[in-house]
Structure formats: C-alpha cells, structure tokens
Amino acid sequence: MTDDVRKVRAGRRTVEVHRPGKVLFPGSGETKEYTKGDLVEYYRAVAPFMLPHLRGRPLMLERRPDGIDGPRFMQKNTPENYPDWISRVEVAKEGGTVCHTVCDDSATLVYLADQASLTLHRWLSRVGRLERPDRMVFDLDPSGEGEDFAPVRTAATLLAELLDELKLRRR
C-alpha cells in the first residue's frame, strides 16, 4: 500500500482513505496544518457524539476537495460511485428527485471525510418523516465580520428565557 491510500477501520467496515496527507487546513506561523488523515481521525473520535445528531437524517455536504482555501461546492445528490452500504433517501423536488446521503454509522462518516466533506448540513427531519421536522435551529451570528458580539449574547439570553417560558427543551 502506498502513502496515497490508507485503510481505516470504522465500526464493522474498513474504508479506504485516499491521499491522507493532503492538506485541507493549511498552517501558518504557529498554527498547525491539518490533513485529510487528521479529518478522518477527528471524525472517528467524535463519531459517538456526532452520529446521534446525524443518524436517519438526509445530508447536504459542503465539500472542499482542494482544502479550505480552494473552491467549495454543495452536494445534495449522492454520486453513483459511493459504496452501496452508505444509506440514501430519495426526496421529491420540483421536476424530479434528489438522492441524499444519510450518515448512519462511523464508516460513512470516515468515507465523507475522505471526500473532503468539511461541513455536514443535516436535515431537521428524519427519513420516513421528512415533512415533520423534530429539530429547530436558531442561528445567531453577528451581522458582519468584526461586528460587536454583544447583541448576539443578548439575543441568545432572550431566546433562552423564551424557550424556558415555553417549556421547550434546549440542547
């Protein structure tokens, strides 16, 4: 086996990781660089914590094959070359369907790392109940780069108080 392919055990499967030394996050000065192999190891380490939030939910993937400084693209449709053991769900859309990847196990998570999937956007609903979301996300960000973060903290505090008043669970 060359340095270009490494076999990684993930759950009950062995997944090939291609070009594990490829830099995805370049370092500079005192900042460490991170490779695809590092991403694979990170995904393996966090799988027990991450999978409960991904399992059974369609994904849209942000992929950066040339690393964080290269072009990115959003992938909804699962390519035909993905292994058949990776779960999928076909979802209707205007004029047809889209076949989303579903990450149900650590092997799929490792495979997605090999594909340089840096951000996994999970649906707020599950397979079999796509029209009935069981999660809600409040995305609180400053309005621009370098903006004061104080209004975000205030909004988060007010939102927490409202959720408590409504007796809604927070995670």
Secondary structure as GFF3:
##gff-version 3
##sequence-region A 1 171
A	DSSP	beta_strand	5	10	.	.	.	ID=ss1
A	DSSP	beta_strand	13	18	.	.	.	ID=ss2
A	DSSP	beta_strand	23	25	.	.	.	ID=ss3
A	DSSP	beta_strand	34	35	.	.	.	ID=ss4
A	DSSP	alpha_helix	36	54	.	.	.	ID=ss5
A	DSSP	beta_strand	58	63	.	.	.	ID=ss6
A	DSSP	beta_strand	73	75	.	.	.	ID=ss7
A	DSSP	beta_strand	87	93	.	.	.	ID=ss8
A	DSSP	beta_strand	96	102	.	.	.	ID=ss9
A	DSSP	alpha_helix	106	114	.	.	.	ID=ss10
A	DSSP	beta_strand	117	122	.	.	.	ID=ss11
A	DSSP	alpha_helix	150	165	.	.	.	ID=ss12
###
